[in-house]
C-alpha cells in the first residue's frame, strides 16, 4: 500500500491537509489478530469504567470523597482510551488511517490532557488516604464537597495549562517533507519530528509537561505514602495496621501499574533509540489501555463497598420478582 507524500494545502502551502497514521511498522502481517486483544481491552475498559461511574452516581452510599475521586478517574480512563481506539482499529483492520490536520492536534490534546487528569486524580487520592489515616478526626472537615470540587477544577485547569500549548505550538510548525506519522495516534513527539523547522521549544514543552506531571506527582504521592507508613507503624495493634494498609492497597496497585507503564514507555522512547519502533508504539498504546482496563477490576476486587454495592444492584436486576 502506498501513501500520499504530496500535500494538498490548507491554510499554509507548506502544510498537509491530512496526516497518515502508519501504525506498527514491521507487524503488518499480524494486524488482524492484534485487533482482537486491543478490542477486548478497550471494551473491558469502557464497560468497567462506565459501570463504575454509574454506580458512584446512583448509589448515595458511595457519595464520599474517595469515591468521587474514583469516579473522575474512571471517567478520564474511559475517555483517554476512547481517544485512541477508533484510529487504532481502523489501522489494524484496514492498514492505514488518514486523519485531518486539525483533528490530529485535537486528538493529541485530549490524549495528553486526560493522561494528566488521571495522574492528578491519583495524586488527589493519595492525599485522601493521607488525611483518612494520618488525620482521621479532621477527614470530614478537610475533604468537604466544596474542597473536592476545587480539587476537580484544579486538576482540569492544570491539564489544560500544561498540555494545551503543546498541540497549539505543534500546529503552527511547517510540515513540508512527509505527512506519514510513525505511530497509531497523534502523539506529540511523533508529529513534531515531521516538522521542517526548529522544534526545540516544542520538545522542551513536552518534556516539561512530562516532568511536571509524572515526576512531580510521583514525588508528592511518594511523600504522602511515606507519611502514611510512618503513621501506620505507630498504630498500637497489628489488626489496626493491617486495616489501614488494606484501605490503600487498591490505590497502590493502580499507582504501580500507571506509573510503571508510563515510565517505561517514556524512557524507551527517549533514551533507547535502538529498540524496534513498534515496541515504542505498542507500549504507548498499552499505557492508554491497560490501566483503564485494570482499574475497575482492582477496585472491584479490593474495595468491599464497591463490590457489595455492585452485587446488590446486579442481584436486583437479575433476580425474578417474588409474587
Secondary structure by P-SEA (a helix, b strand, c coil): cccccccccccccccccccccccccccccaaaaaaaaaaaaaaaaaaaaaaaaaaaaaccccccaaaaaaaaaaaaaaaaaaaccaaaaaaaaccbbbbcaaaaaaaaaaaaaaaaaaaaaaaaaaaaaaaaccccccccccccaaaaaaaaaaaaaaaaaacaaaaaaaaacccccccccccccccaaaaaaaccccaaaaaaaaaaaaaaaaaaaaaaaaaaaaaaaaaaaacccaaaaaaaaaaaaaaaaaaaaaaaaaaaaaaaacccccccaaaaaaaaaaaacccccaaaaaaaaccaaaaaaaaaaaaaacccccc
